[in-house]
Amino acid sequence: MNELLQKLLIPIILVVSGILLKKGYIPNTKSEGKLWLFLVIVGCVGIVLDILLVFVSS
């Protein structure tokens, strides 16, 4: 279970930072307008892949 939490840590941080970027809590420039969406998508894909790997390996 500890291994799963370690694998999920970075994708969760990506999703949270994307949400904070969208809400304006992290400063953003106009050239990075869709950076928040990229962070959320990459984080969600990482979470789904990690969960699928756990189900496949067990």
PDB file as gemmi writes it, atoms N, CA and C in Angstrom:
CRYST1    1.000    1.000    1.000  90.00  90.00  90.00 P 1                      
ATOM      1  N   MET A   1       0.825  -1.199   0.000  1.00  0.00           N  
ATOM      2  CA  MET A   1       0.000   0.000   0.000  1.00  0.00           C  
ATOM      3  C   MET A   1       0.869   1.263   0.000  1.00  0.00           C  
ATOM      4  N   ASN A   2       1.991   1.199   0.699  1.00  0.00           N  
ATOM      5  CA  ASN A   2       2.898   2.330   0.750  1.00  0.00           C  
ATOM      6  C   ASN A   2       3.479   2.630  -0.634  1.00  0.00           C  
ATOM      7  N   GLU A   3       3.733   1.574  -1.403  1.00  0.00           N  
ATOM      8  CA  GLU A   3       4.263   1.748  -2.754  1.00  0.00           C  
ATOM      9  C   GLU A   3       3.258   2.470  -3.645  1.00  0.00           C  
ATOM     10  N   LEU A   4       1.978   2.153  -3.492  1.00  0.00           N  
ATOM     11  CA  LEU A   4       0.939   2.819  -4.272  1.00  0.00           C  
ATOM     12  C   LEU A   4       0.887   4.304  -3.956  1.00  0.00           C  
ATOM     13  N   LEU A   5       0.996   4.647  -2.682  1.00  0.00           N  
ATOM     14  CA  LEU A   5       0.970   6.052  -2.300  1.00  0.00           C  
ATOM     15  C   LEU A   5       2.177   6.804  -2.840  1.00  0.00           C  
ATOM     16  N   GLN A   6       3.321   6.137  -2.885  1.00  0.00           N  
ATOM     17  CA  GLN A   6       4.511   6.774  -3.445  1.00  0.00           C  
ATOM     18  C   GLN A   6       4.342   7.025  -4.937  1.00  0.00           C  
ATOM     19  N   LYS A   7       3.720   6.077  -5.647  1.00  0.00           N  
ATOM     20  CA  LYS A   7       3.503   6.256  -7.084  1.00  0.00           C  
ATOM     21  C   LYS A   7       2.466   7.336  -7.371  1.00  0.00           C  
ATOM     22  N   LEU A   8       1.500   7.498  -6.474  1.00  0.00           N  
ATOM     23  CA  LEU A   8       0.431   8.469  -6.695  1.00  0.00           C  
ATOM     24  C   LEU A   8       0.798   9.877  -6.263  1.00  0.00           C  
ATOM     25  N   LEU A   9       1.896  10.043  -5.563  1.00  0.00           N  
ATOM     26  CA  LEU A   9       2.239  11.347  -5.010  1.00  0.00           C  
ATOM     27  C   LEU A   9       2.471  12.399  -6.097  1.00  0.00           C  
ATOM     28  N   ILE A  10       3.268  12.109  -7.088  1.00  0.00           N  
ATOM     29  CA  ILE A  10       3.577  13.091  -8.137  1.00  0.00           C  
ATOM     30  C   ILE A  10       2.345  13.428  -8.980  1.00  0.00           C  
ATOM     31  N   PRO A  11       1.544  12.445  -9.441  1.00  0.00           N  
ATOM     32  CA  PRO A  11       0.340  12.832 -10.189  1.00  0.00           C  
ATOM     33  C   PRO A  11      -0.643  13.669  -9.372  1.00  0.00           C  
ATOM     34  N   ILE A  12      -0.764  13.383  -8.080  1.00  0.00           N  
ATOM     35  CA  ILE A  12      -1.664  14.192  -7.246  1.00  0.00           C  
ATOM     36  C   ILE A  12      -1.128  15.606  -7.122  1.00  0.00           C  
ATOM     37  N   ILE A  13       0.178  15.748  -6.985  1.00  0.00           N  
ATOM     38  CA  ILE A  13       0.776  17.088  -6.922  1.00  0.00           C  
ATOM     39  C   ILE A  13       0.547  17.834  -8.235  1.00  0.00           C  
ATOM     40  N   LEU A  14       0.635  17.136  -9.367  1.00  0.00           N  
ATOM     41  CA  LEU A  14       0.377  17.774 -10.669  1.00  0.00           C  
ATOM     42  C   LEU A  14      -1.063  18.268 -10.769  1.00  0.00           C  
ATOM     43  N   VAL A  15      -2.013  17.451 -10.340  1.00  0.00           N  
ATOM     44  CA  VAL A  15      -3.418  17.846 -10.410  1.00  0.00           C  
ATOM     45  C   VAL A  15      -3.684  19.036  -9.494  1.00  0.00           C  
ATOM     46  N   VAL A  16      -3.166  18.982  -8.284  1.00  0.00           N  
ATOM     47  CA  VAL A  16      -3.385  20.079  -7.328  1.00  0.00           C  
ATOM     48  C   VAL A  16      -2.744  21.365  -7.830  1.00  0.00           C  
ATOM     49  N   SER A  17      -1.540  21.276  -8.378  1.00  0.00           N  
ATOM     50  CA  SER A  17      -0.893  22.497  -8.882  1.00  0.00           C  
ATOM     51  C   SER A  17      -1.631  23.044 -10.098  1.00  0.00           C  
ATOM     52  N   GLY A  18      -2.191  22.176 -10.935  1.00  0.00           N  
ATOM     53  CA  GLY A  18      -2.991  22.647 -12.059  1.00  0.00           C  
ATOM     54  C   GLY A  18      -4.241  23.373 -11.601  1.00  0.00           C  
ATOM     55  N   ILE A  19      -4.894  22.845 -10.573  1.00  0.00           N  
ATOM     56  CA  ILE A  19      -6.099  23.498 -10.046  1.00  0.00           C  
ATOM     57  C   ILE A  19      -5.745  24.836  -9.413  1.00  0.00           C  
ATOM     58  N   LEU A  20      -4.654  24.870  -8.641  1.00  0.00           N  
ATOM     59  CA  LEU A  20      -4.231  26.126  -8.025  1.00  0.00           C  
ATOM     60  C   LEU A  20      -3.837  27.156  -9.080  1.00  0.00           C  
ATOM     61  N   LEU A  21      -3.237  26.714 -10.166  1.00  0.00           N  
ATOM     62  CA  LEU A  21      -2.870  27.616 -11.257  1.00  0.00           C  
ATOM     63  C   LEU A  21      -4.113  28.192 -11.924  1.00  0.00           C  
ATOM     64  N   LYS A  22      -5.123  27.351 -12.119  1.00  0.00           N  
ATOM     65  CA  LYS A  22      -6.373  27.810 -12.746  1.00  0.00           C  
ATOM     66  C   LYS A  22      -7.098  28.806 -11.849  1.00  0.00           C  
ATOM     67  N   LYS A  23      -7.104  28.554 -10.546  1.00  0.00           N  
ATOM     68  CA  LYS A  23      -7.799  29.440  -9.609  1.00  0.00           C  
ATOM     69  C   LYS A  23      -7.058  30.755  -9.385  1.00  0.00           C  
ATOM     70  N   GLY A  24      -5.795  30.828  -9.796  1.00  0.00           N  
ATOM     71  CA  GLY A  24      -5.046  32.065  -9.669  1.00  0.00           C  
ATOM     72  C   GLY A  24      -4.214  32.168  -8.410  1.00  0.00           C  
ATOM     73  N   TYR A  25      -4.107  31.097  -7.651  1.00  0.00           N  
ATOM     74  CA  TYR A  25      -3.291  31.131  -6.442  1.00  0.00           C  
ATOM     75  C   TYR A  25      -1.806  31.081  -6.753  1.00  0.00           C  
ATOM     76  N   ILE A  26      -1.457  30.540  -7.918  1.00  0.00           N  
ATOM     77  CA  ILE A  26      -0.080  30.532  -8.392  1.00  0.00           C  
ATOM     78  C   ILE A  26      -0.021  31.530  -9.546  1.00  0.00           C  
ATOM     79  N   PRO A  27       0.905  32.488  -9.516  1.00  0.00           N  
ATOM     80  CA  PRO A  27       0.975  33.482 -10.587  1.00  0.00           C  
ATOM     81  C   PRO A  27       1.170  32.837 -11.960  1.00  0.00           C  
ATOM     82  N   ASN A  28       0.511  33.380 -12.939  1.00  0.00           N  
ATOM     83  CA  ASN A  28       0.533  32.826 -14.287  1.00  0.00           C  
ATOM     84  C   ASN A  28       0.686  33.982 -15.283  1.00  0.00           C  
ATOM     85  N   THR A  29       1.363  33.725 -16.363  1.00  0.00           N  
ATOM     86  CA  THR A  29       1.454  34.725 -17.414  1.00  0.00           C  
ATOM     87  C   THR A  29       0.501  34.353 -18.537  1.00  0.00           C  
ATOM     88  N   LYS A  30       0.230  35.263 -19.427  1.00  0.00           N  
ATOM     89  CA  LYS A  30      -0.708  35.000 -20.503  1.00  0.00           C  
ATOM     90  C   LYS A  30      -0.190  33.958 -21.486  1.00  0.00           C  
ATOM     91  N   SER A  31       1.123  33.799 -21.586  1.00  0.00           N  
ATOM     92  CA  SER A  31       1.676  32.817 -22.512  1.00  0.00           C  
ATOM     93  C   SER A  31       1.489  31.386 -22.010  1.00  0.00           C  
ATOM     94  N   GLU A  32       1.176  31.218 -20.726  1.00  0.00           N  
ATOM     95  CA  GLU A  32       0.979  29.897 -20.143  1.00  0.00           C  
ATOM     96  C   GLU A  32      -0.491  29.661 -19.837  1.00  0.00           C  
ATOM     97  N   GLY A  33      -1.376  30.130 -20.681  1.00  0.00           N  
ATOM     98  CA  GLY A  33      -2.800  30.082 -20.409  1.00  0.00           C  
ATOM     99  C   GLY A  33      -3.378  28.697 -20.249  1.00  0.00           C  
ATOM    100  N   LYS A  34      -2.868  27.711 -20.955  1.00  0.00           N  
ATOM    101  CA  LYS A  34      -3.408  26.359 -20.873  1.00  0.00           C  
ATOM    102  C   LYS A  34      -2.509  25.408 -20.103  1.00  0.00           C  
ATOM    103  N   LEU A  35      -1.531  25.933 -19.382  1.00  0.00           N  
ATOM    104  CA  LEU A  35      -0.636  25.096 -18.598  1.00  0.00           C  
ATOM    105  C   LEU A  35      -1.395  24.329 -17.526  1.00  0.00           C  
ATOM    106  N   TRP A  36      -2.401  24.967 -16.921  1.00  0.00           N  
ATOM    107  CA  TRP A  36      -3.176  24.297 -15.884  1.00  0.00           C  
ATOM    108  C   TRP A  36      -3.881  23.061 -16.431  1.00  0.00           C  
ATOM    109  N   LEU A  37      -4.397  23.154 -17.643  1.00  0.00           N  
ATOM    110  CA  LEU A  37      -5.100  22.024 -18.244  1.00  0.00           C  
ATOM    111  C   LEU A  37      -4.141  20.881 -18.534  1.00  0.00           C  
ATOM    112  N   PHE A  38      -2.959  21.202 -19.010  1.00  0.00           N  
ATOM    113  CA  PHE A  38      -1.943  20.187 -19.266  1.00  0.00           C  
ATOM    114  C   PHE A  38      -1.557  19.463 -17.969  1.00  0.00           C  
ATOM    115  N   LEU A  39      -1.372  20.219 -16.887  1.00  0.00           N  
ATOM    116  CA  LEU A  39      -1.004  19.610 -15.611  1.00  0.00           C  
ATOM    117  C   LEU A  39      -2.100  18.684 -15.091  1.00  0.00           C  
ATOM    118  N   VAL A  40      -3.344  19.105 -15.221  1.00  0.00           N  
ATOM    119  CA  VAL A  40      -4.459  18.286 -14.740  1.00  0.00           C  
ATOM    120  C   VAL A  40      -4.592  17.018 -15.573  1.00  0.00           C  
ATOM    121  N   ILE A  41      -4.467  17.127 -16.880  1.00  0.00           N  
ATOM    122  CA  ILE A  41      -4.603  15.943 -17.746  1.00  0.00           C  
ATOM    123  C   ILE A  41      -3.469  14.955 -17.492  1.00  0.00           C  
ATOM    124  N   VAL A  42      -2.237  15.443 -17.420  1.00  0.00           N  
ATOM    125  CA  VAL A  42      -1.104  14.550 -17.169  1.00  0.00           C  
ATOM    126  C   VAL A  42      -1.228  13.899 -15.795  1.00  0.00           C  
ATOM    127  N   GLY A  43      -1.656  14.644 -14.809  1.00  0.00           N  
ATOM    128  CA  GLY A  43      -1.838  14.084 -13.474  1.00  0.00           C  
ATOM    129  C   GLY A  43      -2.923  13.024 -13.434  1.00  0.00           C  
ATOM    130  N   CYS A  44      -4.045  13.274 -14.088  1.00  0.00           N  
ATOM    131  CA  CYS A  44      -5.135  12.295 -14.112  1.00  0.00           C  
ATOM    132  C   CYS A  44      -4.731  11.024 -14.857  1.00  0.00           C  
ATOM    133  N   VAL A  45      -4.033  11.171 -15.960  1.00  0.00           N  
ATOM    134  CA  VAL A  45      -3.567   9.993 -16.696  1.00  0.00           C  
ATOM    135  C   VAL A  45      -2.584   9.199 -15.841  1.00  0.00           C  
ATOM    136  N   GLY A  46      -1.717   9.882 -15.118  1.00  0.00           N  
ATOM    137  CA  GLY A  46      -0.776   9.202 -14.238  1.00  0.00           C  
ATOM    138  C   GLY A  46      -1.473   8.437 -13.121  1.00  0.00           C  
ATOM    139  N   ILE A  47      -2.506   9.023 -12.542  1.00  0.00           N  
ATOM    140  CA  ILE A  47      -3.264   8.350 -11.485  1.00  0.00           C  
ATOM    141  C   ILE A  47      -3.950   7.107 -12.034  1.00  0.00           C  
ATOM    142  N   VAL A  48      -4.596   7.232 -13.184  1.00  0.00           N  
ATOM    143  CA  VAL A  48      -5.300   6.091 -13.779  1.00  0.00           C  
ATOM    144  C   VAL A  48      -4.321   4.972 -14.125  1.00  0.00           C  
ATOM    145  N   LEU A  49      -3.189   5.313 -14.709  1.00  0.00           N  
ATOM    146  CA  LEU A  49      -2.199   4.288 -15.068  1.00  0.00           C  
ATOM    147  C   LEU A  49      -1.630   3.590 -13.834  1.00  0.00           C  
ATOM    148  N   ASP A  50      -1.368   4.340 -12.770  1.00  0.00           N  
ATOM    149  CA  ASP A  50      -0.852   3.725 -11.548  1.00  0.00           C  
ATOM    150  C   ASP A  50      -1.869   2.769 -10.936  1.00  0.00           C  
ATOM    151  N   ILE A  51      -3.134   3.144 -10.927  1.00  0.00           N  
ATOM    152  CA  ILE A  51      -4.168   2.271 -10.381  1.00  0.00           C  
ATOM    153  C   ILE A  51      -4.340   1.039 -11.244  1.00  0.00           C  
ATOM    154  N   LEU A  52      -4.296   1.201 -12.567  1.00  0.00           N  
ATOM    155  CA  LEU A  52      -4.400   0.030 -13.444  1.00  0.00           C  
ATOM    156  C   LEU A  52      -3.218  -0.910 -13.260  1.00  0.00           C  
ATOM    157  N   LEU A  53      -2.025  -0.381 -13.080  1.00  0.00           N  
ATOM    158  CA  LEU A  53      -0.855  -1.229 -12.853  1.00  0.00           C  
ATOM    159  C   LEU A  53      -0.976  -2.015 -11.553  1.00  0.00           C  
ATOM    160  N   VAL A  54      -1.582  -1.411 -10.542  1.00  0.00           N  
ATOM    161  CA  VAL A  54      -1.773  -2.130  -9.278  1.00  0.00           C  
ATOM    162  C   VAL A  54      -2.747  -3.281  -9.469  1.00  0.00           C  
ATOM    163  N   PHE A  55      -3.845  -3.043 -10.214  1.00  0.00           N  
ATOM    164  CA  PHE A  55      -4.822  -4.101 -10.448  1.00  0.00           C  
ATOM    165  C   PHE A  55      -4.256  -5.216 -11.311  1.00  0.00           C  
ATOM    166  N   VAL A  56      -3.442  -4.861 -12.296  1.00  0.00           N  
ATOM    167  CA  VAL A  56      -2.871  -5.872 -13.181  1.00  0.00           C  
ATOM    168  C   VAL A  56      -1.828  -6.712 -12.446  1.00  0.00           C  
ATOM    169  N   SER A  57      -1.025  -6.098 -11.604  1.00  0.00           N  
ATOM    170  CA  SER A  57       0.034  -6.831 -10.914  1.00  0.00           C  
ATOM    171  C   SER A  57      -0.487  -7.704  -9.776  1.00  0.00           C  
ATOM    172  N   SER A  58      -1.693  -7.427  -9.280  1.00  0.00           N  
ATOM    173  CA  SER A  58      -2.205  -8.244  -8.166  1.00  0.00           C  
ATOM    174  C   SER A  58      -3.186  -9.295  -8.609  1.00  0.00           C  
TER     175      SER A  58                                                      
END                                                                             
